[in-house]
Amino acid sequence: MIAAALRLGPLLLASRSPQRRAILAQLGIEFEVVHPEYDELPMTDAEPAQITRAHAAGKAGAVSAQAPSRTVLGVDTVVAVDGHALGKPADAGEARRFLESLAGREHEVHSGLCLVAGGRPYERLATTRVRFQPLAAEDVDWYLVSGEWRERAGGYAIQGRGGALVAGIDGDYTNVVGLPVAALLDAMGEAVR
C-alpha cells in the first residue's frame, strides 16, 4: 500500500498538527503543509465520531477548493468520554478537568480522515479505546506542569509524558497520536485503484 500511496504524488496536508507531519515523514510520504481556511465550529448535537468526520472533510474540502488538481489530506481527532467530545483544552483548568474525567476509565479516540484525490473524497473513521491509569491530584499536577496538554485533543499526548497516564489501548496507536496510519493507507490504496 505504501508504494501505491507514493504514486499519488506529494500530499497537501490540511493540518497544523506537528504529530501528523511527523507520522507522514516517518512513513516517507512526501507532503506539503497548507493551513486550511476552515473554522471548526462547535457541533454540540453531533456524536463525537460525526464531528471528526465533518471537520476532516471540511479541512480537506477547503484546501482542495484552492488546489483541485492536488491530493489533499484532512484529519480531525477528538477524545470522547460518556459520548461527549473533548477537544483541545482552552487552558490548564480545562485540561485538569479533562484529565480528571479520564482518570481510571476507558475512553475513545476518534479520527475522521478525508483524502481528496482526483476530485473524489475517500473518507475513513478510526476509533481506538484507551484506558487511563487512576490518577491522584499530584499525577495530574505533574502532567500539567509539562505543558504537553496544550493543543492536544483530550488534554494529553500518548507519545510523550502522557504515555505514563495510559494503562492500555485497544486499536491503532497512531490514531491516538493524531493520524491513523491504517485508515490513511486504506484510503490511499482505494484512491489509486
LINGI-V260457 format. One record per residue. N is the residue number from 1. RES is the residue in one letter. PSI is psi in radians with two decimals (NA if undefined). NEAR is the number of other ideal C-beta (glycine too) atoms within 8 Angstrom. Layout:
BEGIN
n = (N | N)
res = (RES | RES)
psi = (PSI | PSI)
near = (NEAR | NEAR)
END
This chain:
BEGIN
n = (1 | 2 | 3 | 4 | 5 | 6 | 7 | 8 | 9 | 10 | 11 | 12 | 13 | 14 | 15 | 16 | 17 | 18 | 19 | 20 | 21 | 22 | 23 | 24 | 25 | 26 | 27 | 28 | 29 | 30 | 31 | 32 | 33 | 34 | 35 | 36 | 37 | 38 | 39 | 40 | 41 | 42 | 43 | 44 | 45 | 46 | 47 | 48 | 49 | 50 | 51 | 52 | 53 | 54 | 55 | 56 | 57 | 58 | 59 | 60 | 61 | 62 | 63 | 64 | 65 | 66 | 67 | 68 | 69 | 70 | 71 | 72 | 73 | 74 | 75 | 76 | 77 | 78 | 79 | 80 | 81 | 82 | 83 | 84 | 85 | 86 | 87 | 88 | 89 | 90 | 91 | 92 | 93 | 94 | 95 | 96 | 97 | 98 | 99 | 100 | 101 | 102 | 103 | 104 | 105 | 106 | 107 | 108 | 109 | 110 | 111 | 112 | 113 | 114 | 115 | 116 | 117 | 118 | 119 | 120 | 121 | 122 | 123 | 124 | 125 | 126 | 127 | 128 | 129 | 130 | 131 | 132 | 133 | 134 | 135 | 136 | 137 | 138 | 139 | 140 | 141 | 142 | 143 | 144 | 145 | 146 | 147 | 148 | 149 | 150 | 151 | 152 | 153 | 154 | 155 | 156 | 157 | 158 | 159 | 160 | 161 | 162 | 163 | 164 | 165 | 166 | 167 | 168 | 169 | 170 | 171 | 172 | 173 | 174 | 175 | 176 | 177 | 178 | 179 | 180 | 181 | 182 | 183 | 184 | 185 | 186 | 187 | 188 | 189 | 190 | 191 | 192 | 193)
res = (M | I | A | A | A | L | R | L | G | P | L | L | L | A | S | R | S | P | Q | R | R | A | I | L | A | Q | L | G | I | E | F | E | V | V | H | P | E | Y | D | E | L | P | M | T | D | A | E | P | A | Q | I | T | R | A | H | A | A | G | K | A | G | A | V | S | A | Q | A | P | S | R | T | V | L | G | V | D | T | V | V | A | V | D | G | H | A | L | G | K | P | A | D | A | G | E | A | R | R | F | L | E | S | L | A | G | R | E | H | E | V | H | S | G | L | C | L | V | A | G | G | R | P | Y | E | R | L | A | T | T | R | V | R | F | Q | P | L | A | A | E | D | V | D | W | Y | L | V | S | G | E | W | R | E | R | A | G | G | Y | A | I | Q | G | R | G | G | A | L | V | A | G | I | D | G | D | Y | T | N | V | V | G | L | P | V | A | A | L | L | D | A | M | G | E | A | V | R)
psi = (-0.56 | -0.78 | -0.71 | -0.71 | -0.68 | -0.43 | -0.24 | -0.20 | 3.11 | 2.32 | 2.66 | 1.98 | 1.96 | 1.18 | 2.62 | 0.00 | 2.11 | -0.47 | -0.71 | -0.71 | -0.76 | -0.72 | -0.79 | -0.73 | -0.72 | -0.58 | -0.23 | 0.37 | 2.16 | 2.44 | 2.80 | 2.51 | 2.26 | 2.15 | 2.04 | 2.45 | 1.32 | 2.25 | 2.15 | 1.44 | 2.54 | 2.41 | 1.30 | -0.45 | -0.09 | 2.68 | 2.60 | -0.71 | -0.65 | -0.64 | -0.83 | -0.70 | -0.77 | -0.76 | -0.67 | -0.78 | -0.66 | -0.77 | -0.85 | -0.73 | -0.68 | -0.74 | -0.68 | -0.59 | -0.52 | -0.40 | 1.21 | -0.35 | -0.06 | 2.76 | 2.21 | 2.44 | 2.13 | 2.40 | 2.52 | 2.44 | 2.37 | 2.68 | 2.36 | 2.28 | 2.30 | 0.59 | 0.08 | 2.37 | 2.33 | 1.94 | -2.47 | 2.23 | 2.47 | -0.50 | 3.11 | -0.60 | -0.77 | -0.65 | -0.72 | -0.81 | -0.73 | -0.89 | -0.70 | -0.61 | -0.40 | -0.37 | 2.24 | 0.23 | 2.99 | 2.48 | 3.04 | 2.53 | 2.08 | 2.35 | 2.15 | 2.44 | 2.31 | 2.02 | 2.13 | 2.03 | 2.27 | 0.52 | 0.02 | 2.34 | 2.42 | 1.89 | 2.51 | 2.75 | 2.27 | 2.42 | 2.28 | 2.36 | 2.32 | 2.30 | 2.19 | 2.63 | 2.72 | 2.41 | 2.21 | 2.85 | -0.65 | -0.50 | -0.75 | -0.75 | -0.81 | -0.76 | -0.75 | -0.64 | -0.52 | -0.44 | -0.01 | -0.34 | -0.35 | 2.38 | 0.49 | 2.22 | 2.28 | -0.13 | 0.34 | 2.78 | 1.90 | -0.47 | -0.04 | -2.44 | -0.49 | -0.35 | -0.50 | -0.33 | -0.28 | 2.25 | -0.51 | 2.90 | 2.75 | 1.80 | -2.81 | 2.01 | -0.72 | -0.43 | -0.71 | -0.56 | -0.59 | -0.06 | 1.79 | 1.86 | -0.77 | -0.75 | -0.71 | -0.84 | -0.60 | -0.78 | -0.74 | -0.71 | -0.73 | -0.66 | -0.50 | -0.06 | NA)
near = (8 | 9 | 6 | 10 | 14 | 9 | 7 | 11 | 7 | 8 | 14 | 15 | 12 | 15 | 12 | 5 | 9 | 6 | 11 | 12 | 12 | 8 | 13 | 12 | 8 | 6 | 9 | 7 | 10 | 7 | 11 | 7 | 9 | 11 | 6 | 12 | 4 | 10 | 3 | 8 | 4 | 4 | 8 | 4 | 3 | 8 | 6 | 13 | 11 | 9 | 15 | 15 | 13 | 12 | 13 | 16 | 13 | 12 | 16 | 17 | 13 | 12 | 14 | 13 | 6 | 7 | 9 | 7 | 3 | 10 | 12 | 15 | 16 | 19 | 16 | 14 | 12 | 14 | 15 | 14 | 11 | 4 | 6 | 7 | 8 | 14 | 7 | 8 | 14 | 4 | 6 | 8 | 6 | 10 | 13 | 10 | 9 | 15 | 16 | 9 | 9 | 14 | 11 | 6 | 9 | 7 | 12 | 12 | 16 | 14 | 17 | 18 | 17 | 17 | 17 | 14 | 12 | 4 | 6 | 7 | 9 | 12 | 12 | 13 | 12 | 13 | 11 | 14 | 10 | 14 | 9 | 14 | 10 | 6 | 12 | 6 | 6 | 6 | 10 | 13 | 8 | 8 | 15 | 12 | 6 | 9 | 6 | 11 | 16 | 8 | 3 | 12 | 11 | 11 | 13 | 13 | 11 | 12 | 7 | 8 | 9 | 14 | 8 | 7 | 13 | 12 | 5 | 6 | 11 | 5 | 11 | 11 | 9 | 11 | 16 | 12 | 11 | 13 | 15 | 13 | 10 | 9 | 14 | 14 | 11 | 10 | 13 | 15 | 11 | 8 | 13 | 10 | 4)
END
